[in-house]
Amino acid sequence: MGQKIVKGVVFDIQRFSLHDGPGIRTTVFLKGCSLRCFWCQNPEGISSKPEIMFYPDKCVGCGACADACPEGAHVFENDKHLFIRARCTACGKCVKTCYAGALVVAGKMMSVEEVMDEVLRDKTFYETSGGGVTLSGGDPLMQPQFSRAILERCKFEGLHTAIETAANCRWEDRFRLFPSEG
C-alpha cells in the first residue's frame, strides 16, 4: 500500500531570501492565519483557501474579466473597476483574461514533493551560505500536517529549517510540528 500524499495550500515560494533566517534561503509561504493584523505584510496569506487578488493600480480597464466571470464579481461603473469579492468563487477565469496582471490567484494546492522540487533547486546555495528553508505565511501552524511533512523532508535532505509564526493556534498543533526526540 502506498504512502499518503500530504498536500497544503501555498501562495508563494520565494527563492534567494536573505531576511528569513541565516544564509541564503527559500521561503515557502503557506495560506491561512488566525489573526487579522492591520499591519499584515502578507494579506494574501490570511485566507486558508486560494483566492483572487485584485491590484487596481495595474488594471487597464479593458473589461475582459467582467466578460469572463460567471459570477459577476467584476463590475465597471463610471470607468472604475469594482471587484465584488463576496461574489467571487476563485474559479480563475478572470485571471486568465487579465494580460495586465491586475488579477492573480493567490494560493495553490501543492504536495510536499512539489514544494521540495522547488526547494532543492538551490541546495548548493544553502550548503555554501549556511542557509536553508523557512516556512512562513500566513502561518505554518495553520497547516500543521503539511508543515511537519515539509520540515521532515528538509531534515532528511540535510537542510536547515526555520518557521515564522505568531503561534496563535491550538496548543497541540504547536507540538505536532516538531518531531519527538524520544
Secondary structure as UniProt FT lines:
FT   STRAND          7..17
FT   STRAND          25..30
FT   TURN            38..39
FT   HELIX           43..45
FT   STRAND          51..54
FT   HELIX           56..58
FT   HELIX           64..68
FT   TURN            70..71
FT   STRAND          74..77
FT   TURN            78..79
FT   STRAND          80..83
FT   HELIX           85..87
FT   HELIX           93..97
FT   TURN            99..100
FT   STRAND          103..106
FT   STRAND          108..111
FT   HELIX           112..119
FT   HELIX           120..122
FT   HELIX           123..129
FT   STRAND          132..137
FT   HELIX           140..142
FT   HELIX           144..156
FT   TURN            157..158
FT   STRAND          160..163
FT   HELIX           171..176
//
